[in-house]
Amino acid sequence: MDFQVTRSLLVGSTSGGRLAAERKILADHFPQFTLAESAAAGVYAVATGKLSTFAGRSYRLRITLPSAYPHALPKINPDGWTPRHNPHVIGGGLCVMRSSQWNSFMSVAFVVAKSALWLNKYEVFLDKGIWPGPEQHFHGPVYNLKKWWHDL
């Protein structure tokens, strides 16, 4: 399924600096998230906040923007909870997109929006045992058979 991204989630030219532009976009779309500069080595900034799913559950997230940001994909980690093993968790973090799909005009608010989609798909996974939607990589014959059976 294809979807369109609203321009307001993307970062254009930034006269007041990238971080200020990111904070404005984040506040406009996800006011429950904060974005703070980081003094940690290799980290540019960290966004934290909570998202709720269609099932009414809330999940806290910690989004780490690496020092190479915006030219590198941020890392999205659960904050205070551990996701059940599933095909879209890599190294304990949420896999919302491939690093090759990332582009420097995408904002941290864009990542939060992708995380919201991930969390709602995670709720389906918890209920049905399959990840909804098309897959970008092979997950094994048993999983694929289960997914095929569910899609019938």
PyMOL commands that place a pseudoatom at each C-alpha (Angstrom):
pseudoatom trace, name=CA, resn=MET, resi=1, chain=A, elem=C, hetatm=0, pos=[0.000, 0.000, 0.000]
pseudoatom trace, name=CA, resn=ASP, resi=2, chain=A, elem=C, hetatm=0, pos=[1.346, 3.415, -0.956]
pseudoatom trace, name=CA, resn=PHE, resi=3, chain=A, elem=C, hetatm=0, pos=[0.684, 6.495, 1.116]
pseudoatom trace, name=CA, resn=GLN, resi=4, chain=A, elem=C, hetatm=0, pos=[1.520, 10.152, 0.759]
pseudoatom trace, name=CA, resn=VAL, resi=5, chain=A, elem=C, hetatm=0, pos=[3.487, 12.168, 3.278]
pseudoatom trace, name=CA, resn=THR, resi=6, chain=A, elem=C, hetatm=0, pos=[2.301, 15.643, 4.114]
pseudoatom trace, name=CA, resn=ARG, resi=7, chain=A, elem=C, hetatm=0, pos=[4.908, 18.305, 3.322]
pseudoatom trace, name=CA, resn=SER, resi=8, chain=A, elem=C, hetatm=0, pos=[4.563, 19.607, 6.853]
pseudoatom trace, name=CA, resn=LEU, resi=9, chain=A, elem=C, hetatm=0, pos=[6.465, 16.525, 8.116]
pseudoatom trace, name=CA, resn=LEU, resi=10, chain=A, elem=C, hetatm=0, pos=[9.459, 17.374, 5.923]
pseudoatom trace, name=CA, resn=VAL, resi=11, chain=A, elem=C, hetatm=0, pos=[12.257, 19.852, 6.589]
pseudoatom trace, name=CA, resn=GLY, resi=12, chain=A, elem=C, hetatm=0, pos=[12.977, 22.480, 3.968]
pseudoatom trace, name=CA, resn=SER, resi=13, chain=A, elem=C, hetatm=0, pos=[15.530, 25.255, 4.149]
pseudoatom trace, name=CA, resn=THR, resi=14, chain=A, elem=C, hetatm=0, pos=[16.195, 26.211, 7.746]
pseudoatom trace, name=CA, resn=SER, resi=15, chain=A, elem=C, hetatm=0, pos=[17.057, 29.821, 8.529]
pseudoatom trace, name=CA, resn=GLY, resi=16, chain=A, elem=C, hetatm=0, pos=[16.953, 29.299, 12.315]
pseudoatom trace, name=CA, resn=GLY, resi=17, chain=A, elem=C, hetatm=0, pos=[18.871, 26.027, 12.285]
pseudoatom trace, name=CA, resn=ARG, resi=18, chain=A, elem=C, hetatm=0, pos=[17.887, 22.416, 11.839]
pseudoatom trace, name=CA, resn=LEU, resi=19, chain=A, elem=C, hetatm=0, pos=[17.076, 21.719, 15.482]
pseudoatom trace, name=CA, resn=ALA, resi=20, chain=A, elem=C, hetatm=0, pos=[14.714, 24.703, 15.716]
pseudoatom trace, name=CA, resn=ALA, resi=21, chain=A, elem=C, hetatm=0, pos=[12.923, 23.599, 12.537]
pseudoatom trace, name=CA, resn=GLU, resi=22, chain=A, elem=C, hetatm=0, pos=[12.665, 20.032, 13.867]
pseudoatom trace, name=CA, resn=ARG, resi=23, chain=A, elem=C, hetatm=0, pos=[11.211, 21.251, 17.176]
pseudoatom trace, name=CA, resn=LYS, resi=24, chain=A, elem=C, hetatm=0, pos=[8.587, 23.352, 15.364]
pseudoatom trace, name=CA, resn=ILE, resi=25, chain=A, elem=C, hetatm=0, pos=[7.492, 20.460, 13.117]
pseudoatom trace, name=CA, resn=LEU, resi=26, chain=A, elem=C, hetatm=0, pos=[7.406, 18.086, 16.082]
pseudoatom trace, name=CA, resn=ALA, resi=27, chain=A, elem=C, hetatm=0, pos=[5.358, 20.532, 18.194]
pseudoatom trace, name=CA, resn=ASP, resi=28, chain=A, elem=C, hetatm=0, pos=[2.890, 21.068, 15.330]
pseudoatom trace, name=CA, resn=HIS, resi=29, chain=A, elem=C, hetatm=0, pos=[2.252, 17.346, 14.791]
pseudoatom trace, name=CA, resn=PHE, resi=30, chain=A, elem=C, hetatm=0, pos=[3.228, 15.560, 18.012]
pseudoatom trace, name=CA, resn=PRO, resi=31, chain=A, elem=C, hetatm=0, pos=[3.170, 18.030, 20.926]
pseudoatom trace, name=CA, resn=GLN, resi=32, chain=A, elem=C, hetatm=0, pos=[3.511, 15.136, 23.381]
pseudoatom trace, name=CA, resn=PHE, resi=33, chain=A, elem=C, hetatm=0, pos=[7.115, 14.669, 22.152]
pseudoatom trace, name=CA, resn=THR, resi=34, chain=A, elem=C, hetatm=0, pos=[10.127, 16.728, 23.189]
pseudoatom trace, name=CA, resn=LEU, resi=35, chain=A, elem=C, hetatm=0, pos=[13.405, 17.123, 21.329]
pseudoatom trace, name=CA, resn=ALA, resi=36, chain=A, elem=C, hetatm=0, pos=[16.594, 17.964, 23.188]
pseudoatom trace, name=CA, resn=GLU, resi=37, chain=A, elem=C, hetatm=0, pos=[20.209, 18.325, 22.149]
pseudoatom trace, name=CA, resn=SER, resi=38, chain=A, elem=C, hetatm=0, pos=[22.470, 15.630, 23.518]
pseudoatom trace, name=CA, resn=ALA, resi=39, chain=A, elem=C, hetatm=0, pos=[25.943, 15.795, 25.014]
pseudoatom trace, name=CA, resn=ALA, resi=40, chain=A, elem=C, hetatm=0, pos=[26.442, 12.044, 24.512]
pseudoatom trace, name=CA, resn=ALA, resi=41, chain=A, elem=C, hetatm=0, pos=[29.161, 11.015, 22.074]
pseudoatom trace, name=CA, resn=GLY, resi=42, chain=A, elem=C, hetatm=0, pos=[27.812, 10.216, 18.625]
pseudoatom trace, name=CA, resn=VAL, resi=43, chain=A, elem=C, hetatm=0, pos=[24.352, 11.625, 19.408]
pseudoatom trace, name=CA, resn=TYR, resi=44, chain=A, elem=C, hetatm=0, pos=[23.001, 14.889, 17.982]
pseudoatom trace, name=CA, resn=ALA, resi=45, chain=A, elem=C, hetatm=0, pos=[19.642, 14.973, 19.780]
pseudoatom trace, name=CA, resn=VAL, resi=46, chain=A, elem=C, hetatm=0, pos=[17.013, 12.783, 21.445]
pseudoatom trace, name=CA, resn=ALA, resi=47, chain=A, elem=C, hetatm=0, pos=[13.231, 12.909, 21.080]
pseudoatom trace, name=CA, resn=THR, resi=48, chain=A, elem=C, hetatm=0, pos=[11.011, 11.286, 23.694]
pseudoatom trace, name=CA, resn=GLY, resi=49, chain=A, elem=C, hetatm=0, pos=[7.278, 10.947, 24.007]
pseudoatom trace, name=CA, resn=LYS, resi=50, chain=A, elem=C, hetatm=0, pos=[4.272, 8.672, 24.036]
pseudoatom trace, name=CA, resn=LEU, resi=51, chain=A, elem=C, hetatm=0, pos=[1.996, 7.392, 21.257]
pseudoatom trace, name=CA, resn=SER, resi=52, chain=A, elem=C, hetatm=0, pos=[-1.364, 5.653, 21.596]
pseudoatom trace, name=CA, resn=THR, resi=53, chain=A, elem=C, hetatm=0, pos=[-2.686, 2.971, 19.253]
pseudoatom trace, name=CA, resn=PHE, resi=54, chain=A, elem=C, hetatm=0, pos=[-6.146, 2.248, 17.860]
pseudoatom trace, name=CA, resn=ALA, resi=55, chain=A, elem=C, hetatm=0, pos=[-6.433, -0.431, 20.584]
pseudoatom trace, name=CA, resn=GLY, resi=56, chain=A, elem=C, hetatm=0, pos=[-6.018, 2.242, 23.262]
pseudoatom trace, name=CA, resn=ARG, resi=57, chain=A, elem=C, hetatm=0, pos=[-2.566, 1.182, 24.469]
pseudoatom trace, name=CA, resn=SER, resi=58, chain=A, elem=C, hetatm=0, pos=[0.153, 3.770, 24.986]
pseudoatom trace, name=CA, resn=TYR, resi=59, chain=A, elem=C, hetatm=0, pos=[3.843, 3.276, 24.242]
pseudoatom trace, name=CA, resn=ARG, resi=60, chain=A, elem=C, hetatm=0, pos=[6.752, 5.515, 25.184]
pseudoatom trace, name=CA, resn=LEU, resi=61, chain=A, elem=C, hetatm=0, pos=[9.497, 5.922, 22.580]
pseudoatom trace, name=CA, resn=ARG, resi=62, chain=A, elem=C, hetatm=0, pos=[13.031, 7.281, 22.583]
pseudoatom trace, name=CA, resn=ILE, resi=63, chain=A, elem=C, hetatm=0, pos=[14.274, 8.429, 19.182]
pseudoatom trace, name=CA, resn=THR, resi=64, chain=A, elem=C, hetatm=0, pos=[18.013, 8.997, 18.982]
pseudoatom trace, name=CA, resn=LEU, resi=65, chain=A, elem=C, hetatm=0, pos=[19.329, 11.228, 16.217]
pseudoatom trace, name=CA, resn=PRO, resi=66, chain=A, elem=C, hetatm=0, pos=[22.932, 10.236, 15.471]
pseudoatom trace, name=CA, resn=SER, resi=67, chain=A, elem=C, hetatm=0, pos=[25.686, 12.816, 15.047]
pseudoatom trace, name=CA, resn=ALA, resi=68, chain=A, elem=C, hetatm=0, pos=[25.449, 12.216, 11.270]
pseudoatom trace, name=CA, resn=TYR, resi=69, chain=A, elem=C, hetatm=0, pos=[21.796, 13.364, 11.355]
pseudoatom trace, name=CA, resn=PRO, resi=70, chain=A, elem=C, hetatm=0, pos=[20.059, 14.371, 9.097]
pseudoatom trace, name=CA, resn=HIS, resi=71, chain=A, elem=C, hetatm=0, pos=[22.120, 12.198, 6.764]
pseudoatom trace, name=CA, resn=ALA, resi=72, chain=A, elem=C, hetatm=0, pos=[21.588, 9.069, 8.879]
pseudoatom trace, name=CA, resn=LEU, resi=73, chain=A, elem=C, hetatm=0, pos=[18.370, 7.359, 9.979]
pseudoatom trace, name=CA, resn=PRO, resi=74, chain=A, elem=C, hetatm=0, pos=[17.457, 7.898, 13.648]
pseudoatom trace, name=CA, resn=LYS, resi=75, chain=A, elem=C, hetatm=0, pos=[17.165, 4.907, 15.988]
pseudoatom trace, name=CA, resn=ILE, resi=76, chain=A, elem=C, hetatm=0, pos=[13.743, 4.262, 17.528]
pseudoatom trace, name=CA, resn=ASN, resi=77, chain=A, elem=C, hetatm=0, pos=[13.738, 2.424, 20.836]
pseudoatom trace, name=CA, resn=PRO, resi=78, chain=A, elem=C, hetatm=0, pos=[11.003, 1.431, 23.260]
pseudoatom trace, name=CA, resn=ASP, resi=79, chain=A, elem=C, hetatm=0, pos=[11.220, 3.487, 26.454]
pseudoatom trace, name=CA, resn=GLY, resi=80, chain=A, elem=C, hetatm=0, pos=[10.249, 1.428, 29.504]
pseudoatom trace, name=CA, resn=TRP, resi=81, chain=A, elem=C, hetatm=0, pos=[8.772, -1.543, 27.621]
pseudoatom trace, name=CA, resn=THR, resi=82, chain=A, elem=C, hetatm=0, pos=[10.050, -4.457, 25.562]
pseudoatom trace, name=CA, resn=PRO, resi=83, chain=A, elem=C, hetatm=0, pos=[8.315, -5.432, 22.329]
pseudoatom trace, name=CA, resn=ARG, resi=84, chain=A, elem=C, hetatm=0, pos=[7.479, -9.073, 21.797]
pseudoatom trace, name=CA, resn=HIS, resi=85, chain=A, elem=C, hetatm=0, pos=[9.819, -10.687, 19.267]
pseudoatom trace, name=CA, resn=ASN, resi=86, chain=A, elem=C, hetatm=0, pos=[8.591, -9.911, 15.757]
pseudoatom trace, name=CA, resn=PRO, resi=87, chain=A, elem=C, hetatm=0, pos=[9.993, -9.478, 12.237]
pseudoatom trace, name=CA, resn=HIS, resi=88, chain=A, elem=C, hetatm=0, pos=[10.336, -5.707, 12.616]
pseudoatom trace, name=CA, resn=VAL, resi=89, chain=A, elem=C, hetatm=0, pos=[12.553, -5.378, 15.679]
pseudoatom trace, name=CA, resn=ILE, resi=90, chain=A, elem=C, hetatm=0, pos=[16.271, -5.066, 15.027]
pseudoatom trace, name=CA, resn=GLY, resi=91, chain=A, elem=C, hetatm=0, pos=[18.717, -4.885, 17.918]
pseudoatom trace, name=CA, resn=GLY, resi=92, chain=A, elem=C, hetatm=0, pos=[15.891, -4.076, 20.330]
pseudoatom trace, name=CA, resn=GLY, resi=93, chain=A, elem=C, hetatm=0, pos=[14.742, -1.099, 18.246]
pseudoatom trace, name=CA, resn=LEU, resi=94, chain=A, elem=C, hetatm=0, pos=[11.743, -0.570, 16.003]
pseudoatom trace, name=CA, resn=CYS, resi=95, chain=A, elem=C, hetatm=0, pos=[12.433, -1.064, 12.298]
pseudoatom trace, name=CA, resn=VAL, resi=96, chain=A, elem=C, hetatm=0, pos=[10.166, 1.515, 10.661]
pseudoatom trace, name=CA, resn=MET, resi=97, chain=A, elem=C, hetatm=0, pos=[12.112, 1.744, 7.395]
pseudoatom trace, name=CA, resn=ARG, resi=98, chain=A, elem=C, hetatm=0, pos=[15.366, 0.718, 5.781]
pseudoatom trace, name=CA, resn=SER, resi=99, chain=A, elem=C, hetatm=0, pos=[18.296, 3.091, 6.092]
pseudoatom trace, name=CA, resn=SER, resi=100, chain=A, elem=C, hetatm=0, pos=[18.436, 3.228, 2.274]
pseudoatom trace, name=CA, resn=GLN, resi=101, chain=A, elem=C, hetatm=0, pos=[14.917, 4.741, 2.307]
pseudoatom trace, name=CA, resn=TRP, resi=102, chain=A, elem=C, hetatm=0, pos=[15.945, 7.600, 4.590]
pseudoatom trace, name=CA, resn=ASN, resi=103, chain=A, elem=C, hetatm=0, pos=[16.434, 11.074, 3.118]
pseudoatom trace, name=CA, resn=SER, resi=104, chain=A, elem=C, hetatm=0, pos=[17.816, 14.165, 4.833]
pseudoatom trace, name=CA, resn=PHE, resi=105, chain=A, elem=C, hetatm=0, pos=[14.634, 16.182, 4.184]
pseudoatom trace, name=CA, resn=MET, resi=106, chain=A, elem=C, hetatm=0, pos=[12.703, 13.817, 6.500]
pseudoatom trace, name=CA, resn=SER, resi=107, chain=A, elem=C, hetatm=0, pos=[12.125, 15.095, 10.027]
pseudoatom trace, name=CA, resn=VAL, resi=108, chain=A, elem=C, hetatm=0, pos=[12.025, 13.489, 13.449]
pseudoatom trace, name=CA, resn=ALA, resi=109, chain=A, elem=C, hetatm=0, pos=[8.239, 14.107, 13.287]
pseudoatom trace, name=CA, resn=PHE, resi=110, chain=A, elem=C, hetatm=0, pos=[8.221, 11.945, 10.142]
pseudoatom trace, name=CA, resn=VAL, resi=111, chain=A, elem=C, hetatm=0, pos=[9.948, 9.223, 12.185]
pseudoatom trace, name=CA, resn=VAL, resi=112, chain=A, elem=C, hetatm=0, pos=[7.331, 9.600, 14.935]
pseudoatom trace, name=CA, resn=ALA, resi=113, chain=A, elem=C, hetatm=0, pos=[4.574, 9.204, 12.318]
pseudoatom trace, name=CA, resn=LYS, resi=114, chain=A, elem=C, hetatm=0, pos=[6.267, 6.055, 10.957]
pseudoatom trace, name=CA, resn=SER, resi=115, chain=A, elem=C, hetatm=0, pos=[6.556, 4.804, 14.542]
pseudoatom trace, name=CA, resn=ALA, resi=116, chain=A, elem=C, hetatm=0, pos=[2.813, 5.334, 15.040]
pseudoatom trace, name=CA, resn=LEU, resi=117, chain=A, elem=C, hetatm=0, pos=[2.169, 3.135, 11.991]
pseudoatom trace, name=CA, resn=TRP, resi=118, chain=A, elem=C, hetatm=0, pos=[4.601, 0.551, 13.372]
pseudoatom trace, name=CA, resn=LEU, resi=119, chain=A, elem=C, hetatm=0, pos=[2.845, 0.494, 16.765]
pseudoatom trace, name=CA, resn=ASN, resi=120, chain=A, elem=C, hetatm=0, pos=[-0.573, -0.043, 15.195]
pseudoatom trace, name=CA, resn=LYS, resi=121, chain=A, elem=C, hetatm=0, pos=[0.816, -2.897, 13.082]
pseudoatom trace, name=CA, resn=TYR, resi=122, chain=A, elem=C, hetatm=0, pos=[2.425, -4.255, 16.255]
pseudoatom trace, name=CA, resn=GLU, resi=123, chain=A, elem=C, hetatm=0, pos=[-1.035, -4.380, 17.872]
pseudoatom trace, name=CA, resn=VAL, resi=124, chain=A, elem=C, hetatm=0, pos=[-2.278, -6.488, 14.933]
pseudoatom trace, name=CA, resn=PHE, resi=125, chain=A, elem=C, hetatm=0, pos=[0.793, -8.705, 15.317]
pseudoatom trace, name=CA, resn=LEU, resi=126, chain=A, elem=C, hetatm=0, pos=[0.035, -9.214, 19.018]
pseudoatom trace, name=CA, resn=ASP, resi=127, chain=A, elem=C, hetatm=0, pos=[-3.540, -10.204, 18.158]
pseudoatom trace, name=CA, resn=LYS, resi=128, chain=A, elem=C, hetatm=0, pos=[-3.015, -12.298, 15.005]
pseudoatom trace, name=CA, resn=GLY, resi=129, chain=A, elem=C, hetatm=0, pos=[0.650, -13.330, 15.070]
pseudoatom trace, name=CA, resn=ILE, resi=130, chain=A, elem=C, hetatm=0, pos=[1.358, -11.804, 11.638]
pseudoatom trace, name=CA, resn=TRP, resi=131, chain=A, elem=C, hetatm=0, pos=[2.637, -8.389, 10.574]
pseudoatom trace, name=CA, resn=PRO, resi=132, chain=A, elem=C, hetatm=0, pos=[0.039, -6.668, 8.356]
pseudoatom trace, name=CA, resn=GLY, resi=133, chain=A, elem=C, hetatm=0, pos=[0.924, -5.259, 4.963]
pseudoatom trace, name=CA, resn=PRO, resi=134, chain=A, elem=C, hetatm=0, pos=[3.600, -6.111, 2.424]
pseudoatom trace, name=CA, resn=GLU, resi=135, chain=A, elem=C, hetatm=0, pos=[6.999, -7.302, 3.612]
pseudoatom trace, name=CA, resn=GLN, resi=136, chain=A, elem=C, hetatm=0, pos=[10.315, -5.880, 2.446]
pseudoatom trace, name=CA, resn=HIS, resi=137, chain=A, elem=C, hetatm=0, pos=[12.280, -9.033, 3.179]
pseudoatom trace, name=CA, resn=PHE, resi=138, chain=A, elem=C, hetatm=0, pos=[11.814, -12.776, 3.626]
pseudoatom trace, name=CA, resn=HIS, resi=139, chain=A, elem=C, hetatm=0, pos=[10.811, -14.013, 7.105]
pseudoatom trace, name=CA, resn=GLY, resi=140, chain=A, elem=C, hetatm=0, pos=[10.863, -17.759, 6.556]
pseudoatom trace, name=CA, resn=PRO, resi=141, chain=A, elem=C, hetatm=0, pos=[8.470, -20.350, 5.145]
pseudoatom trace, name=CA, resn=VAL, resi=142, chain=A, elem=C, hetatm=0, pos=[6.404, -20.941, 8.311]
pseudoatom trace, name=CA, resn=TYR, resi=143, chain=A, elem=C, hetatm=0, pos=[5.754, -17.241, 8.858]
pseudoatom trace, name=CA, resn=ASN, resi=144, chain=A, elem=C, hetatm=0, pos=[4.981, -16.694, 5.170]
pseudoatom trace, name=CA, resn=LEU, resi=145, chain=A, elem=C, hetatm=0, pos=[2.529, -19.629, 5.160]
pseudoatom trace, name=CA, resn=LYS, resi=146, chain=A, elem=C, hetatm=0, pos=[0.817, -18.239, 8.244]
pseudoatom trace, name=CA, resn=LYS, resi=147, chain=A, elem=C, hetatm=0, pos=[0.575, -14.809, 6.630]
pseudoatom trace, name=CA, resn=TRP, resi=148, chain=A, elem=C, hetatm=0, pos=[-0.741, -16.286, 3.365]
pseudoatom trace, name=CA, resn=TRP, resi=149, chain=A, elem=C, hetatm=0, pos=[-3.369, -18.269, 5.301]
pseudoatom trace, name=CA, resn=HIS, resi=150, chain=A, elem=C, hetatm=0, pos=[-4.453, -15.154, 7.184]
pseudoatom trace, name=CA, resn=ASP, resi=151, chain=A, elem=C, hetatm=0, pos=[-4.788, -13.146, 3.942]
pseudoatom trace, name=CA, resn=LEU, resi=152, chain=A, elem=C, hetatm=0, pos=[-7.190, -15.703, 2.376]
for i in range(1, 152): cmd.bond("trace and resi %d" % i, "trace and resi %d" % (i + 1))
show_as sticks, trace
zoom trace
